[in-house]
Amino acid sequence: MTRMKLEPVTGSSSIKAIGHDPATGKLHVQFHNGNTYEHDDVPLEKVAAFTGAVSQGKFYNSKIRGAYTTRKV
């Protein structure tokens, strides 16, 4: 498996970095606690809203967590 490039998130107390592959729709979210989760079929528009959110943690919990097939990586 190729490791996805993650971009650091600034100003979030829970999310450390985010990576998205538009070709596959896979979204990786790395948390400050060390856990990383992969979400399937996340559209680019949702990722743009996520990265631009005032609070990425709140956006993740309300719009991504539980809405997409997820696995811990």
Beta strands, then each sheet from edge to edge (+ up, - down):
strand 1: 7-8
strand 2: 15-21
strand 3: 26-31
strand 4: 36-39
strand 5: 70-72
sheet 1: 1+ 2- 3+ 4- 5+
end
